[in-house]
Amino acid sequence: MMIIQKLKICIILSTVAIATILQAKTLKINSPDQKISVDFIIGADNSIGYNITCENDPVLTGDLGIIRSDGHFTKGLTLLSGSDEKLVEDNYTLITGKKRKCTYQGMERVFHLKNSSGRPMDVIFRVSDDGVAFRYVFPDTSAEIKSINKEISGFQFNEGTIAFIQPMEASKSGWSKVNPAYEEFYTQGLPIDSLPYNEPGWVFPALFQSGSYWLLFTETAPDRDYCGCRLQQDTLDYSFYIDFPQAAETIFNGPVNPESKLPWKTPWRIITIGKGLAPVVESTLGTDLSEPSRIADPSFVKPGRSSWSWVLLKDDSTVFDVQKRFIDYASDMTWEYCLIDAFWNKQIGYGKIAELADYAKTKNVGISLWYNSAGDWNVAPLEPRNMLLTHEKRMAEFKKITEMGIQGVKVDFFGGDGQSVIAYYQDIFEDAAAFGLAVNCHGATLPRGWQRTYPNLVSMESVKGFEYVTFDQVNADNQPQHACMQPFTRNVFDPMDYTPVSFSEVPNIRRITSNAFELATSVIFWSGIQHFAEIPAGMAAVPDEVRDFMRDVPSVWDDTRFIDGYPGKYVILARRYGDMWYIAGINGEPSGKSITLKLPFLQKKQKALYITDGSDNRSFSIQSMVVAPEISVPILLKPYGGFVIKVK
């Protein structure tokens, strides 16, 4: 009897499942090369979702929808129409980037829906050869402020997927309540069903490996009408979904969650997909889908390299005589900038800063000045504070320093990812642009493609950078594998002010990276202005060939190629500037690696300079070699070591 009852239940469940499938409606979008396919699904309960396949392999599935304060756009939806597939193309040039000239092609479909109250919402999908993006649009017009309570966008992975993902810090935590600042180590290679719950969520970009596929998740930079988002996990089924900031992530008592008049559009949700790591590392989707430049004439933006005293010498170095030496140092190294950090207002003063700027001009060096962004959202004591809080204050300060000859500002300690904070960033970018100032943000959110929209944004920190090595031995011990995570995550789409390259010993810290590892990070990491950690004495102590390499290494690249690597273990990249190729590798592990390089992108047989580790991790081996597309190059990556090859 029990068996018959169970059989009846199975038949009923099967009938319901078949009926549900029959009632569901699927509309398809394919990538230009037909390898990636997205099914947009209208479920039996008129909910919406999607499936992604790559070469017919299931990769990802998820729910879609928005809960607005004035209505749900999750279930009970009616599909009014779906557009035909349309090819969207874009060609653009970046001032700051791993690739100067970028080309985008994606197939687009727009699905026009209405909810049970008759309010419209569009879902737009774009599918390119390297991934999938979608966003929501509310196309009607209303002067009334609408707010979004929750975004339902979800990401259900295949069984066995592993994560390389950074936890978000809790708001108002850490030293002087400066978090969140995207400054944690990545959880590396952990199965998603073993990932611990983290209440503030997980930051973008987030990397996942699902079988032979790699998926990198991020979003485009939100505008003033949206917050910065993060991923949160669903502990019931180990999926992830889009989540909003914590309540304290606000400034000026402004909004945290998104609110706006209509029409209104959300940021793009971006999923870069590759069979292997090369399509992910080489992708430009993060800027392909960001807004074009809002600065009419960004010709004042000049990428470059910079000297910087603070990271090794700290606050006591922010004095006139030391900064003058660092201007001389930048000039000798042919670097374009010198950054003068915190307390310059008290320890040097405006009058002497103007004198330094005049002196720097005679040396063809530009000066950048540090500012604490803060109002009441942190208690960091570093100065100058509160100079950039309002439009009027910013305009007065920027006018004052540009008349002195200052060319850039570094703004530190922001208040999180709430909508009011996101607007504050953009206010700073726009006001700085009015005075021809470059901007670098520290203690900050992820750029998310802002460097295309605001080309004077030359870099953002948003990483546990080299300064942390100087704070604690634990950070120094984790530096190699942490550095080997960044080319696969944080530094894929956006400039990263890691402040690399220190040949000097760090006071009271045992640096475990080799000097060749440090040299290689000048190529492995990219930033519109690359602030180098090394000081004059340390640079004077290395061989001439190393010093000359540091004189010549570019800060902006025409092309980037992934050669080999694995997140957190090792990475080898090739970057091109003009007709010159720079190839670099770093090893994040305590064991050596023998690797054979193939360089098919080279045009012909050429001479090259090869610098790697010498007999110990503080010495160099320097030699000439010949490279060609048909020649395999054997490389020994020593423990925590590195190398560079400069193709002449």
N, C-alpha and C positions, 0 to 999 in steps of 0.2 A: 504494500500500500504506500509506504514512504517513498519507494523508488518511483512509483507512478506519479505521486505528487511532485517530486523533484523534476521529473521529466516534463510535467505540465508547466512548471515554473520556467524551465529552460526554454520551452517552446514559446511561452508568452514573452520572455525577455528577448528572444531572438526575433520574434515578430515585431516587437517595439523597436529594436535596433534597426531592423530592415526598413521599417516605416520611417524612422528618423532620417536614415540615409537618403531614402527616396524623397523626403520633404526638403532636405538640404539642397542648396543651390551653390554651384561653384563656378567662378569666373577666373580665368587664367591670365597671367602675365609672364612673358619669357624674356630673358636677357637677350641682347643682340646676337650673342654667339649660340643661343639656345641651350646653354648648359645649366643655367639656373632658372628655376620655374617657381612661381608663386601662385597658389590657389587662394583666391579670396572667397570665403565661405559664408553664406547666409544659413544659419542653423535652423532647425525645426522650430525653435522658440523665437525665431527672428533675432537671435544674437549674431554677432559677427566675429570672424576669426580668420586665420590664415594657415597654410602649410607651405613650407619651403623644401624643395628638392634640388639637388645638385647632381647632374648626370644620372638622374632618375633615382638617386639615393635619398631617402628621407633625412633631412638635416634638422629641421626645427618646426615647431607648430606653436600656436598661441592664440589667446583671446585678444579682442580689440574693443575699444569703447571709451567713453568719457562720462563721468558723472558731474554734471554741472549743478549749481545750487538751485537752478530753476527747472531742472529736468534731467532724466537719465537718457543717455545715448548708448545703452548697453544691450537691452532686450526690447522686444516689441518694435523693432525697426522695420521700416519698409524700404526696399530698394526701388528708387524712382527710375534710375537709369545708370548704366555703366558706359563710359566712353570707350571708343575703340583704342587699341594700342597706338601710341604716338611716340616717335623717336625724339628724345630731348638731347640736344647737343650743346656743349659749352667749351670754349677755349679761353683760357685766361692765363695771366702771368702773375706770379707771386714775387713780392720783394723779399719776403722772408720765407724760406721753405727748403725742403729736401729735394725739391724739383721745381725749377723756375717756371717752365712752360707746361701747363697741364691741359689735358683733353679729357672731356667726359662725354660718354654716350650712355643713355639709359632709356628703356622702354617704360612709358608711363600710362597708367589707367586711373581714371577718377571715378569713384563710386559715389553717386548722389543718393543720400538716404534722408529719411525723416523719422522722428521718433513718434511715440503714440500721441503726443500733443501736437504733432504737425510741424515741429521745429526742425529745420534742415541741418544736416551735417554731411560733409564730404570726407571721404577717406582717399588719400592719394598714395599710390604705390609707384615706386620707380625701381626697376631692376636693371642693373648694369652687369658687365662681365665679372666684376669683382664684388658684387654684393647686392643687398636689398635695403631700401629705405622706405619709410612710410611716415605720414603726418596726418593730422586732422585739421579740417578747415570748417569754420562756422561762417557761411557766406552771406547770411542775412544782415540787415543793418539795424542797430539799436544804440541809442545814446545812453541807455541804462547800463551800468557796470554789471557784468556777469562774472561769476567766479567758478573755478573748477575745484571740486572737492577731492576728486580722485581720478587718476588715469588707469584704465583697466589693462593697458597694453602688457601682454605677458609673453614669456619665452619658455616653452616646454622643451627640454632637451631629450636626446636619446639616452637610454640606459648606458651607464659606463662613462659618461662625459666627465672630464676633469676640468678644474678651474684654475686660472692664474689671475688672482683678483685681489684688490687692495681694499681693506676695510675703511669706511668713512669714520672720522673721529667724531666724538660727541660734541655738540655745540657748547661753546664756552668752557671747554676743558683745556688741559695743558697749561704750559707756562703762560702766565698773565692772561689766561682765558682767550688765547688767540686762535683756537681751533674752531671750525675745521679748516685745514690747510692742505689736504691731499699729501700728507707727509708721513706715511706709514710704509712698512715693508709689505710686499705682496705675499699673500698665501699662494704657494706654488705647487701645482700639479695635484691638488687634492680632489678626490671624487666629490661631485656636488652633493651626494647624499651623506657625506661626512663633514660638510662645511659647517662650522659653528654658526649659530645665529648671531648677527650683529645688529643691534637695534637701530643705529643710525644708517645702516645700509652699506652698499659697496660702490666704489667710485667708478666712473668711466675714465679711460677705456678699460673694459674687462675682456679677458681672453679666455676662450674655451676650446678644448680639443675633444672632438666627437668622432671617434674612429680615425679615418684618414683626413678628416676635415678640421680646419681651424676657423673659428669665428671670433671676430673682434667687435665688441659693442661700444657704441658711443652715441652722441647726439650733436647736432649743430648748435652753435651758440644761440641761446635764447635771446630774444629782443627784450625791450623794457616791459613787455606785457606778459612775461613768463619767468618762472624760476629756473634755476639750474637743478637738474634731476639726478637721481642715482638709481641703482638697482637694489631691490630688496628680494629676499628669498621667501618662497612659500614653503614652510616646513612640512606641509602635508604631502606635497607631491614633488618637492625639490625643484620646482620651477622658479623663475624669477619674474619680477614685474617692475614697471616704472614706479618710483616712489618720489615724494616731494620732501623738501628739507624739514628739519626739526623746527619747532615753534620759535626758538630763540635766534634763528638765523635771519635777523631783520636789522635794519638800521633806520634811523629817523622815524621809528614807529610805523614804518611802511609795511606793505603786504609781504607775506611769506609765500603763500600759495598763489597760483596765477589768477589774475583778475583783469578784465579789459572790457571796453565797448566792443561792439560788433561792426564790421566783420573782424575775424580773429583766426589766427593759425598757430598751431603748435610748432615747436622745433621738429626737425626730422629725427626719427629714430633710425639709426644706421647699424646695419649688420654686415660687416665685411666678411666674405667667405672665400676660403682658399683650400684647394686640395694640396696640402703642403703650406709652408710658411711664407714663401716668396710673394704670392698674391696679396697677403695681408700686409707684410712689411713694406712692400712697394706701393700700396694703394694710396690714392689721394682723395678718397671719398669724403673725408672729414672737411676738406675745403671745397671739393666739387659741389657740395650742396649748401655751402654757406653763402651768405649774401655778398654780392660784389661790393667793391670799395664805396664807402660813403664819403670819402675824402676826395674832393674834386681834383686836387693836385698833390699827390703824395711824393713828389720828386724830392722833397726835403729829407725823406727817410733814407739813411745810409747805413746798411748793415756793416758789421765790423767785429773786431776783437778788442778786448779791454783789459787793462791792468786793474787790480783790486787788492787793497791792502788788508781789508777787514778779516777775511776768512782765516788767515794764519796769524795775523798780528792783533786782531780784535780792536776794541774801542780806543785804546791808547794810541793807535796809529792815525787816528783822524785828527791830525795836527798839520800845520802849514808845511813844515820842513819835510815830513814823511810824504805828504801828498805831492810835493814838488818833485821828490825823488821818483815817485811812481809815474808822474807825467814824463820824466826823462826816460824811465824804463819803457813806457809804452812807445815813446818816440824811437828809442833804440831798436825795439822789436817790430817797428813799422805797424804797430797796432793803432787803431783809429780812436780809441777812447780810454779814459780813466774814470773809474767810478769812485766818488767820495761818499762814504757811508755815514751811518748815524752819528749824531752829535756834532756835525759840522757847524751847525748854527751857534753852538756854545764854544766849541774848542777851536774853531777857526774864525767864524763870523762872516757876515755878508761882504764886508769890505775886503777882507783878505781872500775870500772866495773869488771875488771879481779880479783880484790881482793874479790868482792862480789861473783863472780862465784866460786872462790876457797872455800870461806866460805860455799856457798850453797852446794857444793859437799860433805862437811863433814856432811851436814844435809840431804843428799839424795834428794836434790831439784835441778831441772834443771832451768836455766834462759832463758827467751825469751826477745828479745829487739825489740823496736818499730822503724819503719822507715817511712818517708814520701816518697812515690813512685815518687813524682812529678819531672817533668822537667818544661815545660811551660804550662801544662794543668790545673794547679790550682795555686792559690796564697796563699794557706794555709801557715802560717808562722812557723808551728811546725817543729822541727828539731829532728834528722838529715834529711836533704833534699838531693836529687840528688845523693845519694850514690849507687843506684841500676840501673842507667840508661842504662848502656851498659854491655855486657858480661864481658869485662875486669874489669870494676868497681865492678861488683858483685863478680867475682871470687876473687878479691883482698880483698874486705870487708868480704866476707864469710870466707876466709882463716884466716883473722885476728881475727875474733870473735870466730871461732871454736878453734883456738889455745888458746884462753882465756878460753874456756870451755863452751861457749854459745851453747844451744841446739835448739833454735828456733827463728824465726823472725816474727814480725807482721808488715805487709806492708799496708799502708793506702793511701786513696785519689787517686783512679784510674780515668781514663779519659773517661769512658763510655763503649760501646759495639762494637765499630768499629773493623774491622778485625785486624788492627794494635795493638789495645789494647788487644784483645784476644790473639794475639801472644806474647805480652809482659808478660801476666800472665804466660804462659807456659814456657817462657824463665826463669822466676824467679823460678818456681817450679823445673825445671830441674837443674839449677845451684845450687839451695839450696840442692837438693838431692845429688849432687856430694860431698857435705861436711857434709852429714848426718843431715841437718837442717830441722825441721818441719816448715811449713808455715801457717800463719793465715792472711787472707786479710780482711781489713776493708775499708769502703767507696767504696764498690766493687760490681761487678756483681754477679749474681746467679751462684753457682758452676755447676749446670746442670750435675752432675755425675762425675765431675773431680776427686773427691776423690778416685774413683776406678782406674782411669788412672794414677794419681799421688798420691800415698798413703801418701806422706809426706804433702799433703794439708790436714791439720787436721780440719780446719774450715774456714768459711767466714762469715762476718757480714750479709750484704744484708738484713737488717731488721731494723726497727725502734726499737732499743733495749733499755735496761734499762737506758743507759746514757741519753736518751731523757727525762726520768722522772725527772732527775736532772736539766734539762734546763728550764722547763716551767710547770705550773700547768695544762694546757690543756693536756699535754702529760700524766701526772700522772692520770688525770681524765679518760683518754681513755685507760689506761694501762690494766685494767681487760679484757675488750672485745677484745682488740688488742691481748693480750696473748692467748685468746681463739680462735683466728683465726689461729695461727701458726701451730698447729698440723694437720690442714686440708689443709694447703697450703705450705708455705715456708719450713717447717721442715719435710714434708712428705718424700722427697727423699734425702735431702742434709743437711750436718751439718750446724748449725746456731749458731753463736757467739752472742747470745742475752745478755750475761753476767748477768745471773739471780741471785736471792736470796739476798735480803737486808732486814734484820730485823731492822737495824738502821733507824732513821728518816733522811730524806733527807733535807739538809739545805735549808731553805726558801721555801720548798715544802711540801704540805700535801699529804702523800702517802695514798691512799684509800684501797689498797690491805691489807689483813690481813697477819700476820706473817705465818700462816699455808698455805695461798696461795703462799707466797714467797718460803716456804720450798718445796711445791709440784712442783714448776717449775724446781727444780733440777732433777726431773724425767720426767716431761712433755716435757721439751726441751732436745734435744741431740746435742752434739758437740764432736768432737774428743778430743779436750782439752776444758774443761768446765771452763771458767773464772768466778769465783764467785765475786759478787759485795760486799759482806759483808766484813767488816774490823775487826781487832782483838777485839776491844772493844765491838762491836755488837755481835760477836760470843760468847764472854765470858759471855754475859748477858742472854743468852737463857738457858733453862734447859739442864741438862747433856744428856738426851735422844735425844734431838734435835741436840746437838753438835756431839754426837756419830753417829747419822744418817748422818750428813754431812761429817763425817770422812769416812764413809763406802760407800756412794752412788757412783755407778760406772759411768764412762763416756762413756762406750761402752756396747752394749747390744747384747745378743744372740737371743732375740725374742721380738716382740712387738705385743700386742693385743689391739684393740679398744673395749672398753666396752660400752661407752655411750657418748652422747654429740651432740652439734649442733654448727656450726661455729659462733663464736662471742658470744655465750651464755654460754656454759660450755663444759668441756671435761673431760673424765675419761679414762685413759690408764693403761695398765699393761705392764711392761717390765721385762724381765728375764735376769739375769746374773748368769751363772752356774746353780745351782739348787735353786737359790734365786729369788723370785718374789717381785717386787716393784709395788704397785698399787697407783696411784695418781690422784687427781681430783682438778680442779679449777673452780670457778664460776665467770663468767664475768658480772653478773647482780646484781642489788641492792636488789633483792628479794631472799629469801632462797629457797632451793630445797630439797625435800625429795626423795631419790633415793634408790632403792633396787639393790644391786650388786649381780650378779651371776658370779661365777668363775669356769667354767667347765674345764679350762685348768690345774687346780691344780690336783695333782696325789693322794692326800690323805688328811686326816685331819691333820692340822698343827697349831702350835701356831703362833701368829702374833703380831707385835707392831702397834698400831693405834694412830696416832697423828693428831689432828684436832684443830679447834679453841676453845678457852676457853670462859670465860665469856665476854671478849671483843676481838677486833681484833688484840690486841697486846699480848695476852696470849694464852697458849696452853692447850689443854686437852689431856692427855697421858694415855693410858690404854692398857692392854693385851686383846686379843680376840682369838677365835678359828675360823679358816676358813677351808672350805672343798668344794669339787666340788658340793656337794648336799646341802650346807648351803647357804641360802640367807642372805646377810649382809645389814642391813639398815644403810643408811648414810644420815646425814643432812649436806648439803652444805650451809653454812651461806652466807649472802650477801658479795660479793667480797672475799669469803673465800676459803678454800681448805683443803685437807687432804692427808695423806700418810699412806699406810699400807705396812709394811715390813714383809713378810712371812718368818719366821725363818727356 
